[in-house]
């Protein structure tokens, strides 16, 4: 074997080793990233999850608003990426506890009984105005001493929460997407899909409650979303019985 041939063979061997090491490194990083994603969502391989949606008031069939359907599609993609499975159930048929399966609950408490129950049990510091009569506070969020009013098409708010029951590492989380309008539910699921890695780095697998603002949905749809505040502490601190008129109201300027 001449020296030139030997150099070519050694070069091919080195290239093969480098390619194999690169593939192994990429595979390791991909698996680590997947495991972190699965841990954040509580969705190990082949696990089951619930997608809880509101039932349209127009009939007995499970009819979901268009933007809530888009929200379910966003969540279904996340669940599939984790190698898990999803079951879609109506809010008034999901009569079970939480912690055994990851739950994604979509819709406000006025149309979603399951959401209303979660808000009372898990987020006693948030009050949602569900009065059907028109008025400036219709659909408004009260969080502590702050009130966040709905201005359709201009400024709309949504609660995005990841909550766990107790301290057990085996307990699966429940994710809440409680918006003032259906388009805000879609905005919150899209925000979660885009920022789950950052949220996992910041909060780990702990509970958190975020208040998001959807800006000018009439022009931009669900795409322009701002983080208003991390309201975890306020949301989990029960409001006093006398807290009916908060000091401040937030409106679009």
C-alpha positions in Angstrom: 0.0 0.0 0.0 1.4 3.3 -1.0 1.6 6.3 1.3 -1.1 8.1 -0.7 -3.5 5.2 -0.5 -2.8 4.9 3.2 -3.6 8.6 3.8 -6.8 8.2 1.9 -7.9 5.2 3.9 -7.0 7.0 7.2 -8.9 10.0 6.1 -12.0 8.0 5.3 -11.8 6.2 8.7 -11.4 9.6 10.5 -14.4 11.0 8.5 -16.5 8.0 9.5 -15.6 8.2 13.1 -16.3 12.0 13.1 -19.7 11.4 11.4 -20.6 8.6 13.9 -19.6 10.8 16.9 -21.6 13.7 15.5 -24.7 11.5 15.0 -24.4 10.1 18.5 -24.1 13.6 20.0 -27.1 14.9 18.0 -29.1 11.8 19.1 -28.1 12.3 22.7 -29.1 16.0 22.6 -32.4 15.2 20.9 -33.3 12.6 23.5 -32.4 14.9 26.4 -34.5 17.7 24.9 -37.4 15.2 24.4 -37.1 14.0 28.0 -37.2 17.5 29.3 -40.3 18.3 27.2 -42.0 15.1 28.3 -41.2 16.0 32.0 -42.6 19.5 31.6 -45.8 18.3 30.0 -46.1 15.2 32.1 -46.3 13.1 29.0 -43.9 10.1 29.0 -43.9 7.7 26.0 -47.3 6.2 25.3 -49.0 8.0 28.1 -52.6 9.2 28.0 -53.8 12.8 28.3 -57.1 14.7 28.3 -58.2 17.6 26.1 -61.2 19.1 27.9 -63.3 21.5 25.8 -66.5 23.4 26.3 -69.7 22.2 24.7 -71.5 24.6 22.4 -74.8 25.8 24.0 -76.7 25.2 20.8 -77.2 21.5 21.3 -76.2 18.2 22.8 -73.5 17.4 20.3 -69.8 18.2 21.0 -69.5 21.4 18.9 -66.4 23.5 19.5 -65.7 27.1 18.5 -63.4 27.6 15.6 -60.6 29.1 17.5 -60.9 26.5 20.2 -60.4 23.9 17.5 -57.2 25.6 16.5 -56.2 25.5 20.1 -56.8 21.8 20.2 -54.6 21.3 17.1 -51.8 23.2 18.7 -52.0 21.0 21.8 -52.4 17.8 19.7 -49.1 18.5 18.0 -47.3 19.0 21.3 -48.8 15.7 22.6 -47.8 13.8 19.5 -44.2 15.2 19.7 -44.0 13.7 23.2 -45.0 10.3 21.9 -48.3 10.4 23.9 -51.9 10.1 23.2 -54.9 12.4 23.7 -58.6 11.9 24.4 -61.0 14.8 23.7 -63.8 15.1 26.2 -66.6 17.6 26.8 -66.3 19.8 29.9 -69.5 18.3 31.5 -68.4 14.7 31.0 -64.9 14.9 32.5 -66.0 13.8 35.9 -62.7 12.7 37.4 -59.9 14.0 39.6 -56.5 15.3 38.3 -53.0 14.1 38.7 -53.3 10.7 37.1 -53.3 12.0 33.5 -52.1 15.3 32.1 -55.0 17.5 31.3 -55.3 20.5 28.9 -58.5 22.4 29.8 -59.6 25.0 27.2 -62.2 27.7 27.7 -63.5 30.2 30.2 -65.5 29.3 33.3 -68.8 30.6 31.8 -68.8 27.9 29.1 -66.5 25.2 30.7 -67.7 23.7 34.0 -64.4 21.9 34.4 -62.5 25.2 34.1 -64.8 26.8 36.6 -64.1 23.9 39.1 -60.3 24.3 38.5 -60.5 28.0 39.1 -62.3 27.6 42.4 -60.0 24.8 43.6 -56.6 25.8 42.2 -56.8 29.5 41.5 -58.9 31.1 44.3 -57.2 34.4 43.7 -58.7 34.9 40.3 -62.3 36.0 39.7 -63.8 36.1 36.2 -66.9 38.2 35.5 -69.3 35.7 33.8 -72.3 38.1 33.8 -74.0 37.6 30.4 -75.4 41.2 30.4 -73.4 43.8 28.5 -71.2 46.1 30.5 -67.7 47.4 30.9 -66.7 44.6 33.3 -68.2 41.7 31.3 -65.5 39.0 31.0 -63.1 41.0 33.1 -60.4 39.2 35.2 -59.9 40.3 38.8 -56.5 39.2 40.1 -55.8 40.5 43.6 -56.4 44.2 43.4 -56.1 44.4 39.7 -58.9 44.2 37.1 -58.2 43.4 33.5 -61.1 44.4 31.2 -61.9 43.0 27.8 -61.9 45.2 24.7 -62.7 42.9 21.9 -60.4 43.1 18.9 -58.0 45.5 20.7 -56.9 44.1 24.1 -57.9 40.7 25.4 -56.5 38.7 28.3 -55.9 35.0 28.9 -54.6 32.9 31.8 -52.0 30.3 31.0 -51.4 28.0 34.0 -49.5 24.8 34.7 -50.6 23.4 38.0 -49.9 20.2 39.9 -51.6 18.6 42.9 -49.4 18.1 45.9 -45.6 17.5 45.8 -45.6 14.0 44.2 -43.2 13.8 41.3 -45.6 11.2 39.7 -48.5 13.7 39.7 -49.4 14.8 36.2 -50.0 18.5 35.6 -53.1 20.3 34.5 -52.7 23.1 31.9 -55.4 25.8 31.9 -56.1 28.1 29.0 -58.7 30.5 30.4 -59.3 33.3 27.9 -61.8 36.1 27.7 -62.6 35.1 24.1 -62.0 31.9 22.1 -59.2 33.5 20.1 -57.3 34.1 23.3 -57.4 30.4 24.1 -55.7 29.7 20.8 -53.2 32.5 21.5 -52.3 30.9 24.8 -51.8 27.4 23.3 -49.6 28.9 20.6 -47.6 30.8 23.2 -47.1 27.6 25.1 -46.0 25.8 22.0 -43.5 28.5 21.1 -42.1 29.1 24.6 -42.3 25.8 26.5 -38.5 25.4 26.6 -38.0 28.8 28.2 -40.9 28.2 30.6 -39.4 24.8 31.6 -36.0 26.4 32.2 -37.5 29.2 34.4 -40.1 27.2 36.3 -38.9 23.6 36.0 -41.8 21.3 36.7 -43.3 23.6 39.3 -46.7 25.3 39.1 -47.0 28.7 37.5 -49.8 31.1 36.4 -49.1 33.7 33.7 -51.3 36.5 32.5 -51.0 37.1 28.8 -52.4 40.0 26.7 -53.5 39.4 23.1 -52.9 42.7 21.2 -55.1 43.8 18.4 -56.5 40.4 17.5 -58.8 42.1 15.0 -55.7 42.7 12.8 -53.1 40.2 14.0 -55.2 37.3 15.1 -53.7 35.2 17.9 -50.1 35.9 16.9 -49.2 39.0 18.9 -49.1 38.0 22.6 -47.4 39.9 25.4 -46.6 38.5 28.9 -48.2 40.9 31.3 -47.1 39.3 34.6 -46.4 36.1 36.5 -49.4 36.1 38.8 -48.7 32.7 40.5 -48.7 34.0 44.0 -51.8 36.3 43.6 -53.7 33.6 41.8 -53.2 31.1 44.5 -54.0 33.5 47.4 -57.8 33.5 48.1 -59.5 36.8 47.5 -61.2 38.2 50.6 -65.0 38.0 50.6 -65.2 41.7 50.5 -62.9 42.1 47.5 -65.5 43.3 44.9 -64.0 46.5 43.6 -60.3 46.4 42.8 -58.2 49.6 43.0 -57.0 49.6 39.4 -58.4 48.7 36.0 -56.3 48.0 32.9 -57.6 49.2 29.6 -56.0 49.6 26.2 -54.5 53.0 25.6 
